[in-house]
């Protein structure tokens, strides 16, 4: 009977370790996916803003309207930069917190 209990305990322990490994792998994949998705979003946003600026340069002939449009776009870029910095700071804190808990 003791032998059966030992094997049951070993089996449960192995199953639990496998679950823990799967969870850690899923967490790492999720972090990588989030990072890649975030990077792609940044690249797409930068590309979009560049296209808008190029379109303003080539399509608007009135200098006053062009100047005001560029100012608005510059404000958007500044807000985007601020949001980006804040978001990266928050993500960095979360990642550091998760790594600290793992240790």
PyMOL commands that set and color helices and strands:
alter all, ss='L'
color gray80, all
select helices_A, chain A and resi 2-59+63-102
alter helices_A, ss='H'
color red, helices_A
deselect
rebuild
show_as cartoon
